[in-house]
Amino acid sequence: MRRIQTKVWSHTSLDDSERHTISDVLASEPKAINSFPELVRSVAEISFRNPEHALFYRGQHLDYQETLKNIGQVSSFYPSIYRNLGKSRPVTEVFKRFEKLGTLSKRLMEKFSEEGIDGHEKITTFPELSWAILQHYEVCITPLLDVTHSLRVAASFALNENENDGYLYVFGFPHPNGSITYSVEEELLNIRLLSICPPQAHRPYYQEGFLVGTFPSRGLAKHLTLDIGRRLIAKFRLIKQQFWDAHFQAIPKEALYPMDDMISVCNKLKLSE
């Protein structure tokens, strides 16, 4: 995935009115946000000042970081297949994980066909689509990262079941042009789950889910180009105690993870491992 080369209007720009490099954004402290309306106003400014990028959001309980040479501690967003590799034989471990992903992708296609689920032809044609479903339903780790088009969804993920402040990140990607956007110039793909998941899958619709990753997908070692942080535009710390109010409330976990969903199909895949 290519890093955004131009300077961007970031969360720090809201204070100093200057554009900043992506390295500056990654290494900066997140801006504290006290309420949902304040978050909306801040992101509106960022969106207006960065019209060349489509903005997507991700909510997390923690700000995961790693150390980069010449920069120091920075926020990091590797897809799950590249996390927690350990120091011994990381290339072999990634290879094994991609093998497992391939096996489960094949089983997912078979389940879709056996149970007559809409869309099995599409996921057979585009393997990344089966990865998207496996990732979103937490069947296995993949080279994709969950993001959303909804600020309220991202903020809910950041703060639900979290006793502390949460974190919300803003990423800039090329504007989508279909169910799955392959950007050769930027070396990334962006999958719109609402377009590729069958109607029996309700979770992506409640979460307004997308999945992003590096294109072409690499089954080798962890590398800086696989970090989605290369597209980070802004980051915020959501103050837990005062963020939600009577007018703007979190989406409950039960709504974000509906039970009348494709859980049975995905559970069968988990049991088959």
C-alpha positions as CSV (number, residue, x, y, z in Angstrom):
1,M,0.0,0.0,0.0
2,R,1.4,3.4,-1.0
3,R,1.7,6.1,1.6
4,I,-0.2,9.3,1.0
5,Q,2.5,11.5,-0.5
6,T,1.0,14.9,-0.1
7,K,0.5,16.8,3.2
8,V,-3.0,16.4,4.7
9,W,-5.3,18.5,6.8
10,S,-5.2,16.5,10.0
11,H,-6.4,16.6,13.6
12,T,-3.4,18.7,14.5
13,S,-4.4,21.1,11.7
14,L,-7.5,21.9,13.7
15,D,-5.2,23.7,16.2
16,D,-2.3,25.1,14.0
17,S,-4.1,25.5,10.6
18,E,-1.1,23.8,8.9
19,R,-1.0,20.7,6.7
20,H,1.1,17.8,7.9
21,T,2.9,14.7,6.5
22,I,1.6,11.2,7.3
23,S,4.7,10.6,9.4
24,D,3.8,13.6,11.5
25,V,0.2,12.3,11.9
26,L,1.3,8.8,12.9
27,A,3.7,10.1,15.6
28,S,1.3,12.8,16.9
29,E,-0.8,12.6,20.0
30,P,-4.6,12.0,19.3
31,K,-6.8,15.0,19.8
32,A,-9.1,14.8,22.8
33,I,-12.8,14.9,21.8
34,N,-15.5,15.5,24.5
35,S,-18.7,14.8,22.6
36,F,-20.1,13.2,19.5
37,P,-21.1,16.7,18.0
38,E,-17.5,17.8,18.5
39,L,-16.3,14.8,16.7
40,V,-18.7,15.4,13.8
41,R,-17.6,19.1,13.5
42,S,-13.9,18.1,13.6
43,V,-14.3,15.4,10.9
44,A,-16.4,17.7,8.7
45,E,-13.5,20.2,8.7
46,I,-11.0,17.4,7.8
47,S,-13.3,16.0,5.1
48,F,-13.7,19.5,3.5
49,R,-10.0,20.1,3.5
50,N,-9.1,16.7,2.0
51,P,-11.6,16.3,-0.9
52,E,-9.2,14.0,-2.9
53,H,-9.7,11.3,-0.2
54,A,-12.8,9.3,0.8
55,L,-12.7,9.1,4.6
56,F,-13.2,5.9,6.5
57,Y,-13.2,5.3,10.2
58,R,-12.1,2.7,12.8
59,G,-12.8,2.6,16.5
60,Q,-10.4,0.8,19.0
61,H,-10.1,0.5,22.7
62,L,-6.3,1.1,22.5
63,D,-3.8,3.1,20.4
64,Y,-1.5,0.2,19.2
65,Q,2.0,1.4,18.5
66,E,5.3,0.3,17.2
67,T,8.7,2.0,16.9
68,L,10.0,3.2,13.5
69,K,13.5,4.2,12.7
70,N,13.9,8.0,12.5
71,I,10.4,8.6,13.7
72,G,9.9,6.9,17.1
73,Q,6.6,5.6,18.4
74,V,3.8,5.6,15.9
75,S,0.2,4.3,15.7
76,S,0.2,1.0,13.7
77,F,-2.6,-0.8,11.8
78,Y,-1.5,-4.1,10.5
79,P,-4.2,-6.6,9.4
80,S,-4.6,-9.5,11.8
81,I,-2.7,-12.0,9.7
82,Y,0.5,-10.0,10.2
83,R,0.1,-9.5,14.0
84,N,1.8,-11.4,16.9
85,L,4.2,-13.3,14.7
86,G,7.0,-13.7,17.2
87,K,10.7,-13.4,16.4
88,S,11.4,-16.9,15.2
89,R,10.5,-17.9,11.6
90,P,7.9,-15.1,10.9
91,V,7.9,-15.8,7.2
92,T,7.0,-19.4,7.8
93,E,4.2,-18.4,10.2
94,V,2.7,-16.0,7.7
95,F,2.8,-18.7,5.0
96,K,0.9,-21.1,7.3
97,R,-1.7,-18.5,8.0
98,F,-2.3,-17.9,4.3
99,E,-2.6,-21.6,3.8
100,K,-5.3,-21.8,6.5
101,L,-7.0,-18.8,4.9
102,G,-7.1,-20.5,1.5
103,T,-8.5,-23.7,3.1
104,L,-11.3,-21.8,4.9
105,S,-12.1,-19.7,1.8
106,K,-12.7,-22.9,-0.1
107,R,-14.9,-24.3,2.6
108,L,-16.9,-21.0,2.7
109,M,-17.5,-21.2,-1.0
110,E,-18.7,-24.8,-0.6
111,K,-21.0,-23.9,2.3
112,F,-22.5,-21.0,0.3
113,S,-23.2,-23.4,-2.6
114,E,-24.5,-26.3,-0.3
115,E,-27.0,-24.0,1.6
116,G,-28.1,-22.0,-1.5
117,I,-26.8,-18.7,-0.1
118,D,-27.0,-15.8,-2.6
119,G,-23.7,-14.6,-4.0
120,H,-21.6,-17.8,-4.0
121,E,-20.7,-17.2,-7.7
122,K,-19.3,-13.8,-6.8
123,I,-17.0,-15.0,-4.0
124,T,-15.8,-17.9,-6.2
125,T,-14.6,-15.3,-8.8
126,F,-13.0,-12.9,-6.4
127,P,-11.1,-14.6,-3.5
128,E,-10.8,-11.3,-1.6
129,L,-14.6,-11.4,-1.1
130,S,-14.4,-14.7,0.8
131,W,-11.6,-13.2,2.9
132,A,-13.9,-10.3,3.7
133,I,-16.6,-12.5,5.0
134,L,-14.2,-14.7,7.0
135,Q,-12.6,-11.5,8.5
136,H,-15.9,-9.7,9.3
137,Y,-17.4,-12.8,11.0
138,E,-14.1,-13.6,12.9
139,V,-13.7,-17.0,11.4
140,C,-10.0,-16.5,10.8
141,I,-7.4,-13.8,10.5
142,T,-6.8,-12.2,7.0
143,P,-4.8,-9.5,5.3
144,L,-7.8,-7.1,5.5
145,L,-8.7,-4.5,8.1
146,D,-12.2,-3.5,9.2
147,V,-13.3,0.1,8.7
148,T,-16.6,1.8,8.4
149,H,-18.2,4.8,6.7
150,S,-20.1,5.6,9.9
151,L,-18.7,7.8,12.6
152,R,-21.3,6.6,15.1
153,V,-20.4,3.0,14.4
154,A,-16.7,3.6,14.8
155,A,-17.3,5.6,18.1
156,S,-19.4,2.8,19.4
157,F,-16.7,0.2,18.8
158,A,-14.2,2.6,20.5
159,L,-16.2,3.0,23.7
160,N,-18.5,-0.1,24.0
161,E,-17.4,-2.4,26.8
162,N,-14.5,-0.1,27.5
163,E,-13.9,1.4,31.0
164,N,-11.4,3.9,29.6
165,D,-11.3,6.5,26.8
166,G,-11.5,5.1,23.3
167,Y,-9.7,5.9,20.0
168,L,-11.1,6.8,16.6
169,Y,-9.0,6.9,13.5
170,V,-9.7,8.6,10.1
171,F,-8.1,7.1,7.0
172,G,-8.0,8.5,3.5
173,F,-8.5,6.1,0.6
174,P,-9.3,6.6,-3.1
175,H,-13.0,7.1,-3.7
176,P,-14.7,3.7,-4.2
177,N,-16.1,2.8,-7.6
178,G,-18.0,-0.4,-7.0
179,S,-18.4,-3.5,-4.7
180,I,-14.6,-3.9,-4.7
181,T,-12.2,-1.2,-5.6
182,Y,-8.8,-2.2,-6.8
183,S,-6.4,0.8,-6.9
184,V,-3.3,-0.1,-8.8
185,E,-1.7,3.3,-8.4
186,E,-2.2,3.3,-4.6
187,E,-1.7,-0.5,-4.3
188,L,-4.8,-1.1,-2.2
189,L,-8.2,-2.7,-2.3
190,N,-11.4,-1.6,-0.7
191,I,-14.3,-4.0,-0.3
192,R,-17.8,-2.7,0.4
193,L,-19.4,-5.4,2.5
194,L,-23.0,-4.2,1.8
195,S,-22.5,-4.9,-1.9
196,I,-20.9,-8.4,-1.6
197,C,-22.5,-10.0,1.5
198,P,-25.8,-11.9,0.9
199,P,-29.0,-10.5,2.4
200,Q,-28.8,-13.3,5.1
201,A,-25.8,-11.4,6.5
202,H,-27.1,-8.6,8.6
203,R,-24.0,-7.5,10.5
204,P,-22.3,-5.6,7.6
205,Y,-25.5,-3.5,7.1
206,Y,-25.7,-2.4,10.7
207,Q,-22.0,-1.7,10.8
208,E,-21.8,-0.1,7.4
209,G,-18.7,-2.2,7.0
210,F,-15.8,-2.0,4.6
211,L,-12.5,-3.9,4.5
212,V,-9.2,-2.6,3.2
213,G,-5.9,-4.1,2.4
214,T,-2.8,-4.0,0.3
215,F,-3.1,-5.0,-3.4
216,P,-1.8,-7.3,-4.7
217,S,-2.1,-9.3,-1.5
218,R,1.3,-10.6,-0.3
219,G,1.6,-14.0,1.4
220,L,5.1,-13.3,2.7
221,A,6.8,-11.5,5.6
222,K,5.4,-8.5,7.5
223,H,6.5,-5.3,5.8
224,L,5.9,-1.6,6.3
225,T,3.9,-1.4,3.1
226,L,1.3,-3.7,4.7
227,D,0.5,-1.1,7.5
228,I,-2.8,0.7,6.8
229,G,-1.4,3.5,8.9
230,R,0.2,4.7,5.6
231,R,-3.2,6.2,4.9
232,L,-3.9,7.7,8.4
233,I,-5.2,11.3,8.3
234,A,-6.4,11.9,11.8
235,K,-6.7,10.3,15.2
236,F,-8.9,11.2,18.2
237,R,-9.2,10.2,21.8
238,L,-12.9,10.0,22.8
239,I,-13.4,11.0,26.4
240,K,-15.5,8.1,27.9
241,Q,-17.3,9.9,30.7
242,Q,-18.9,12.7,28.6
243,F,-18.9,11.6,24.9
244,W,-22.5,10.3,24.6
245,D,-25.5,12.2,25.7
246,A,-29.3,12.1,25.5
247,H,-29.3,13.1,21.8
248,F,-26.4,11.0,20.6
249,Q,-26.0,7.6,22.1
250,A,-23.8,4.5,21.4
251,I,-25.1,1.8,19.2
252,P,-25.5,-1.3,21.5
253,K,-23.3,-4.3,20.9
254,E,-26.5,-6.4,20.4
255,A,-27.4,-4.2,17.5
256,L,-23.9,-4.2,15.9
257,Y,-23.8,-8.0,16.2
258,P,-27.4,-9.3,15.5
259,M,-28.1,-12.9,16.2
260,D,-30.4,-13.5,13.2
261,D,-27.4,-13.6,11.0
262,M,-25.0,-16.0,9.2
263,I,-23.6,-17.1,12.6
264,S,-24.6,-20.8,12.0
265,V,-22.6,-21.0,8.7
266,C,-19.6,-19.3,10.2
267,N,-19.7,-21.4,13.3
268,K,-19.6,-24.5,11.1
269,L,-16.5,-23.3,9.5
270,K,-14.9,-22.6,12.9
271,L,-15.7,-26.2,14.0
272,S,-14.2,-27.6,10.8
273,E,-10.7,-26.2,11.5
